Each structure stands twice: as C-alpha cells, then as structure tokens.
C-alpha cells in the first residue's frame, strides 16, 4: 500500500511465535522496505515475549532508518497486556489502519512522493 509493507498477525504472539514476527520484519528490511505497519488487530493472546519482540522490531526498524507503526490487539486480554505494560511509551501505536498509514506517509525526510 503506497510503499508500506503491512504485516498482519493473528492468533498468538508469544515465545513460540515471536521469532516468526522478527523473521518477517527482518525479511522486509532486507528487501528494502523502510515503512512497516504491524497489524495486531486479530491477535488473541500476547505475552511478554511477544511484546519484547515488537519492541525489538521497532528498535531494529528505527536503527535502519525505517519507520514503524503498530495497530494494537483488539481482544481484551492482549489489549490489557499493552495497557498494563505501558507499551504506548515504547511502541508507535495507532488505533486504526488509517491513522497508522497517515503516520507512515511522512517519514523523517519529509512527505512521501507517490
């Protein structure tokens, strides 16, 4: 979508699946993607391992001069993990895909040309 790679996740984001998230982010970065949107809207379970993987991915994207946006989970359990952990202080969270795409449309160098 206009130069934004969207990684949509569902199910569980935990110790067993955190590596897959990291691999997908690394593959996108290796492919030259600079703007990533991680959509966790369909995630039904998230533990500290999943949250840690997201924070690490955010740092890796930033270190490679990229920009990341995250849509947090909608399910009450994972949403509570995000709220209690203070994830909004560590991750660029956006309530909707539209808001995330708008945030990604301008990177550190200025407006994106389309």
Secondary structure by P-SEA (a helix, b strand, c coil): cccbbbbbbccccccccaaaaaaaaaaaaaacccbbbbbccccccccaaaaaaaaaaaaaaaaacbbbbbbccccaaaaaaaaaacccccccccccaaaaaaaacccccccccc
